[in-house]
Amino acid sequence: MGINEIIEISKPRIVVLLVITAVTSMFAASKLVSGAPSLDYFDY
């Protein structure tokens, strides 16, 4: 029972961590995509 309770308590935290990871990776990817033209711009 104790292990089950721990799993039930930690489930929301795991979901939050997954959401934060997904949002962070999406943000980083969009930053890289939008950063590529600016890198070319700074290169000249």
PDB file of N, CA, C and O in Angstrom, chain B, residues numbered from 101:
ATOM      1  N   MET B 101       0.840  -1.208   0.000  1.00  0.00           N
ATOM      2  CA  MET B 101       0.000   0.000   0.000  1.00  0.00           C
ATOM      3  C   MET B 101       0.870   1.251   0.000  1.00  0.00           C
ATOM      4  O   MET B 101       0.562   2.228  -0.682  1.00  0.00           O
ATOM      5  N   GLY B 102       1.952   1.218   0.763  1.00  0.00           N
ATOM      6  CA  GLY B 102       2.801   2.416   0.857  1.00  0.00           C
ATOM      7  C   GLY B 102       3.374   2.816  -0.492  1.00  0.00           C
ATOM      8  O   GLY B 102       3.398   3.994  -0.848  1.00  0.00           O
ATOM      9  N   ILE B 103       3.840   1.806  -1.247  1.00  0.00           N
ATOM     10  CA  ILE B 103       4.425   2.102  -2.559  1.00  0.00           C
ATOM     11  C   ILE B 103       3.356   2.676  -3.481  1.00  0.00           C
ATOM     12  O   ILE B 103       3.616   3.624  -4.223  1.00  0.00           O
ATOM     13  N   ASN B 104       2.149   2.100  -3.436  1.00  0.00           N
ATOM     14  CA  ASN B 104       1.064   2.604  -4.274  1.00  0.00           C
ATOM     15  C   ASN B 104       0.748   4.052  -3.940  1.00  0.00           C
ATOM     16  O   ASN B 104       0.519   4.862  -4.838  1.00  0.00           O
ATOM     17  N   GLU B 105       0.733   4.383  -2.653  1.00  0.00           N
ATOM     18  CA  GLU B 105       0.450   5.762  -2.258  1.00  0.00           C
ATOM     19  C   GLU B 105       1.525   6.703  -2.786  1.00  0.00           C
ATOM     20  O   GLU B 105       1.225   7.797  -3.263  1.00  0.00           O
ATOM     21  N   ILE B 106       2.786   6.268  -2.696  1.00  0.00           N
ATOM     22  CA  ILE B 106       3.884   7.107  -3.203  1.00  0.00           C
ATOM     23  C   ILE B 106       3.707   7.337  -4.700  1.00  0.00           C
ATOM     24  O   ILE B 106       3.893   8.452  -5.187  1.00  0.00           O
ATOM     25  N   ILE B 107       3.344   6.274  -5.436  1.00  0.00           N
ATOM     26  CA  ILE B 107       3.153   6.406  -6.883  1.00  0.00           C
ATOM     27  C   ILE B 107       2.014   7.379  -7.169  1.00  0.00           C
ATOM     28  O   ILE B 107       2.130   8.232  -8.049  1.00  0.00           O
ATOM     29  N   GLU B 108       0.909   7.252  -6.423  1.00  0.00           N
ATOM     30  CA  GLU B 108      -0.238   8.136  -6.644  1.00  0.00           C
ATOM     31  C   GLU B 108       0.133   9.582  -6.356  1.00  0.00           C
ATOM     32  O   GLU B 108      -0.331  10.490  -7.046  1.00  0.00           O
ATOM     33  N   ILE B 109       0.969   9.806  -5.337  1.00  0.00           N
ATOM     34  CA  ILE B 109       1.362  11.178  -4.994  1.00  0.00           C
ATOM     35  C   ILE B 109       2.307  11.738  -6.054  1.00  0.00           C
ATOM     36  O   ILE B 109       2.226  12.918  -6.396  1.00  0.00           O
ATOM     37  N   SER B 110       3.205  10.895  -6.578  1.00  0.00           N
ATOM     38  CA  SER B 110       4.232  11.384  -7.497  1.00  0.00           C
ATOM     39  C   SER B 110       3.726  11.489  -8.932  1.00  0.00           C
ATOM     40  O   SER B 110       4.376  12.126  -9.761  1.00  0.00           O
ATOM     41  N   LYS B 111       2.578  10.880  -9.248  1.00  0.00           N
ATOM     42  CA  LYS B 111       2.061  10.936 -10.620  1.00  0.00           C
ATOM     43  C   LYS B 111       1.891  12.377 -11.105  1.00  0.00           C
ATOM     44  O   LYS B 111       2.392  12.703 -12.181  1.00  0.00           O
ATOM     45  N   PRO B 112       1.208  13.254 -10.363  1.00  0.00           N
ATOM     46  CA  PRO B 112       1.057  14.637 -10.835  1.00  0.00           C
ATOM     47  C   PRO B 112       2.399  15.322 -11.040  1.00  0.00           C
ATOM     48  O   PRO B 112       2.554  16.103 -11.978  1.00  0.00           O
ATOM     49  N   ARG B 113       3.375  15.041 -10.175  1.00  0.00           N
ATOM     50  CA  ARG B 113       4.693  15.664 -10.330  1.00  0.00           C
ATOM     51  C   ARG B 113       5.350  15.206 -11.615  1.00  0.00           C
ATOM     52  O   ARG B 113       5.987  15.998 -12.308  1.00  0.00           O
ATOM     53  N   ILE B 114       5.197  13.914 -11.940  1.00  0.00           N
ATOM     54  CA  ILE B 114       5.770  13.391 -13.184  1.00  0.00           C
ATOM     55  C   ILE B 114       5.125  14.083 -14.381  1.00  0.00           C
ATOM     56  O   ILE B 114       5.813  14.457 -15.331  1.00  0.00           O
ATOM     57  N   VAL B 115       3.805  14.254 -14.337  1.00  0.00           N
ATOM     58  CA  VAL B 115       3.096  14.917 -15.435  1.00  0.00           C
ATOM     59  C   VAL B 115       3.596  16.348 -15.587  1.00  0.00           C
ATOM     60  O   VAL B 115       3.850  16.810 -16.699  1.00  0.00           O
ATOM     61  N   VAL B 116       3.736  17.051 -14.459  1.00  0.00           N
ATOM     62  CA  VAL B 116       4.216  18.437 -14.504  1.00  0.00           C
ATOM     63  C   VAL B 116       5.620  18.477 -15.093  1.00  0.00           C
ATOM     64  O   VAL B 116       5.922  19.337 -15.920  1.00  0.00           O
ATOM     65  N   LEU B 117       6.475  17.555 -14.672  1.00  0.00           N
ATOM     66  CA  LEU B 117       7.843  17.522 -15.202  1.00  0.00           C
ATOM     67  C   LEU B 117       7.827  17.272 -16.706  1.00  0.00           C
ATOM     68  O   LEU B 117       8.586  17.895 -17.449  1.00  0.00           O
ATOM     69  N   LEU B 118       6.960  16.357 -17.160  1.00  0.00           N
ATOM     70  CA  LEU B 118       6.877  16.074 -18.590  1.00  0.00           C
ATOM     71  C   LEU B 118       6.411  17.305 -19.357  1.00  0.00           C
ATOM     72  O   LEU B 118       6.945  17.615 -20.421  1.00  0.00           O
ATOM     73  N   VAL B 119       5.411  18.011 -18.817  1.00  0.00           N
ATOM     74  CA  VAL B 119       4.901  19.212 -19.485  1.00  0.00           C
ATOM     75  C   VAL B 119       5.994  20.270 -19.551  1.00  0.00           C
ATOM     76  O   VAL B 119       6.203  20.888 -20.596  1.00  0.00           O
ATOM     77  N   ILE B 120       6.698  20.482 -18.428  1.00  0.00           N
ATOM     78  CA  ILE B 120       7.766  21.490 -18.408  1.00  0.00           C
ATOM     79  C   ILE B 120       8.844  21.115 -19.420  1.00  0.00           C
ATOM     80  O   ILE B 120       9.344  21.974 -20.145  1.00  0.00           O
ATOM     81  N   THR B 121       9.201  19.831 -19.467  1.00  0.00           N
ATOM     82  CA  THR B 121      10.230  19.393 -20.415  1.00  0.00           C
ATOM     83  C   THR B 121       9.778  19.628 -21.851  1.00  0.00           C
ATOM     84  O   THR B 121      10.557  20.101 -22.678  1.00  0.00           O
ATOM     85  N   ALA B 122       8.523  19.301 -22.149  1.00  0.00           N
ATOM     86  CA  ALA B 122       8.014  19.471 -23.506  1.00  0.00           C
ATOM     87  C   ALA B 122       8.002  20.943 -23.894  1.00  0.00           C
ATOM     88  O   ALA B 122       8.427  21.304 -24.992  1.00  0.00           O
ATOM     89  N   VAL B 123       7.509  21.803 -22.985  1.00  0.00           N
ATOM     90  CA  VAL B 123       7.445  23.237 -23.280  1.00  0.00           C
ATOM     91  C   VAL B 123       8.855  23.789 -23.467  1.00  0.00           C
ATOM     92  O   VAL B 123       9.101  24.579 -24.378  1.00  0.00           O
ATOM     93  N   THR B 124       9.779  23.370 -22.602  1.00  0.00           N
ATOM     94  CA  THR B 124      11.152  23.875 -22.705  1.00  0.00           C
ATOM     95  C   THR B 124      11.784  23.457 -24.021  1.00  0.00           C
ATOM     96  O   THR B 124      12.426  24.272 -24.683  1.00  0.00           O
ATOM     97  N   SER B 125      11.610  22.189 -24.414  1.00  0.00           N
ATOM     98  CA  SER B 125      12.209  21.713 -25.659  1.00  0.00           C
ATOM     99  C   SER B 125      11.573  22.409 -26.863  1.00  0.00           C
ATOM    100  O   SER B 125      12.269  22.740 -27.823  1.00  0.00           O
ATOM    101  N   MET B 126      10.259  22.633 -26.818  1.00  0.00           N
ATOM    102  CA  MET B 126       9.595  23.353 -27.906  1.00  0.00           C
ATOM    103  C   MET B 126      10.121  24.771 -27.996  1.00  0.00           C
ATOM    104  O   MET B 126      10.383  25.271 -29.090  1.00  0.00           O
ATOM    105  N   PHE B 127      10.280  25.434 -26.834  1.00  0.00           N
ATOM    106  CA  PHE B 127      10.785  26.801 -26.805  1.00  0.00           C
ATOM    107  C   PHE B 127      12.205  26.853 -27.353  1.00  0.00           C
ATOM    108  O   PHE B 127      12.548  27.749 -28.125  1.00  0.00           O
ATOM    109  N   ALA B 128      13.032  25.883 -26.948  1.00  0.00           N
ATOM    110  CA  ALA B 128      14.413  25.842 -27.429  1.00  0.00           C
ATOM    111  C   ALA B 128      14.442  25.600 -28.937  1.00  0.00           C
ATOM    112  O   ALA B 128      15.237  26.218 -29.646  1.00  0.00           O
ATOM    113  N   ALA B 129      13.583  24.706 -29.434  1.00  0.00           N
ATOM    114  CA  ALA B 129      13.548  24.413 -30.866  1.00  0.00           C
ATOM    115  C   ALA B 129      13.127  25.649 -31.651  1.00  0.00           C
ATOM    116  O   ALA B 129      13.736  25.963 -32.674  1.00  0.00           O
ATOM    117  N   SER B 130      12.093  26.357 -31.190  1.00  0.00           N
ATOM    118  CA  SER B 130      11.639  27.553 -31.894  1.00  0.00           C
ATOM    119  C   SER B 130      12.706  28.634 -31.837  1.00  0.00           C
ATOM    120  O   SER B 130      12.863  29.401 -32.787  1.00  0.00           O
ATOM    121  N   LYS B 131      13.447  28.703 -30.721  1.00  0.00           N
ATOM    122  CA  LYS B 131      14.522  29.683 -30.608  1.00  0.00           C
ATOM    123  C   LYS B 131      15.635  29.355 -31.596  1.00  0.00           C
ATOM    124  O   LYS B 131      16.202  30.253 -32.219  1.00  0.00           O
ATOM    125  N   LEU B 132      15.951  28.053 -31.741  1.00  0.00           N
ATOM    126  CA  LEU B 132      16.987  27.653 -32.691  1.00  0.00           C
ATOM    127  C   LEU B 132      16.548  27.970 -34.115  1.00  0.00           C
ATOM    128  O   LEU B 132      17.338  28.465 -34.919  1.00  0.00           O
ATOM    129  N   VAL B 133      15.276  27.682 -34.427  1.00  0.00           N
ATOM    130  CA  VAL B 133      14.773  27.919 -35.784  1.00  0.00           C
ATOM    131  C   VAL B 133      14.790  29.413 -36.091  1.00  0.00           C
ATOM    132  O   VAL B 133      15.215  29.820 -37.172  1.00  0.00           O
ATOM    133  N   SER B 134      14.329  30.230 -35.144  1.00  0.00           N
ATOM    134  CA  SER B 134      14.297  31.673 -35.370  1.00  0.00           C
ATOM    135  C   SER B 134      15.690  32.266 -35.232  1.00  0.00           C
ATOM    136  O   SER B 134      15.936  33.372 -35.714  1.00  0.00           O
ATOM    137  N   GLY B 135      16.614  31.547 -34.579  1.00  0.00           N
ATOM    138  CA  GLY B 135      17.965  32.051 -34.393  1.00  0.00           C
ATOM    139  C   GLY B 135      18.845  31.816 -35.608  1.00  0.00           C
ATOM    140  O   GLY B 135      19.843  32.513 -35.787  1.00  0.00           O
ATOM    141  N   ALA B 136      18.490  30.834 -36.460  1.00  0.00           N
ATOM    142  CA  ALA B 136      19.329  30.507 -37.607  1.00  0.00           C
ATOM    143  C   ALA B 136      19.473  31.698 -38.563  1.00  0.00           C
ATOM    144  O   ALA B 136      20.602  32.019 -38.936  1.00  0.00           O
ATOM    145  N   PRO B 137      18.392  32.367 -38.979  1.00  0.00           N
ATOM    146  CA  PRO B 137      18.554  33.519 -39.877  1.00  0.00           C
ATOM    147  C   PRO B 137      19.367  34.635 -39.237  1.00  0.00           C
ATOM    148  O   PRO B 137      20.171  35.277 -39.913  1.00  0.00           O
ATOM    149  N   SER B 138      19.171  34.877 -37.943  1.00  0.00           N
ATOM    150  CA  SER B 138      19.905  35.953 -37.284  1.00  0.00           C
ATOM    151  C   SER B 138      21.389  35.613 -37.225  1.00  0.00           C
ATOM    152  O   SER B 138      22.229  36.510 -37.283  1.00  0.00           O
ATOM    153  N   LEU B 139      21.725  34.314 -37.109  1.00  0.00           N
ATOM    154  CA  LEU B 139      23.135  33.919 -37.127  1.00  0.00           C
ATOM    155  C   LEU B 139      23.736  34.242 -38.494  1.00  0.00           C
ATOM    156  O   LEU B 139      24.850  34.759 -38.575  1.00  0.00           O
ATOM    157  N   ASP B 140      23.001  33.940 -39.571  1.00  0.00           N
ATOM    158  CA  ASP B 140      23.481  34.289 -40.909  1.00  0.00           C
ATOM    159  C   ASP B 140      23.613  35.802 -41.029  1.00  0.00           C
ATOM    160  O   ASP B 140      24.549  36.298 -41.656  1.00  0.00           O
ATOM    161  N   TYR B 141      22.685  36.530 -40.435  1.00  0.00           N
ATOM    162  CA  TYR B 141      22.703  37.988 -40.503  1.00  0.00           C
ATOM    163  C   TYR B 141      23.951  38.539 -39.823  1.00  0.00           C
ATOM    164  O   TYR B 141      24.582  39.471 -40.320  1.00  0.00           O
ATOM    165  N   PHE B 142      24.302  37.943 -38.665  1.00  0.00           N
ATOM    166  CA  PHE B 142      25.475  38.425 -37.935  1.00  0.00           C
ATOM    167  C   PHE B 142      26.773  37.985 -38.612  1.00  0.00           C
ATOM    168  O   PHE B 142      27.818  38.599 -38.396  1.00  0.00           O
ATOM    169  N   ASP B 143      26.720  36.929 -39.429  1.00  0.00           N
ATOM    170  CA  ASP B 143      27.949  36.400 -40.029  1.00  0.00           C
ATOM    171  C   ASP B 143      28.545  37.371 -41.044  1.00  0.00           C
ATOM    172  O   ASP B 143      29.766  37.486 -41.148  1.00  0.00           O
ATOM    173  N   TYR B 144      27.697  38.064 -41.787  1.00  0.00           N
ATOM    174  CA  TYR B 144      28.234  38.941 -42.834  1.00  0.00           C
ATOM    175  C   TYR B 144      29.003  40.063 -42.160  1.00  0.00           C
ATOM    176  O   TYR B 144      29.550  40.932 -42.840  1.00  0.00           O
TER     177      TYR B 144
END
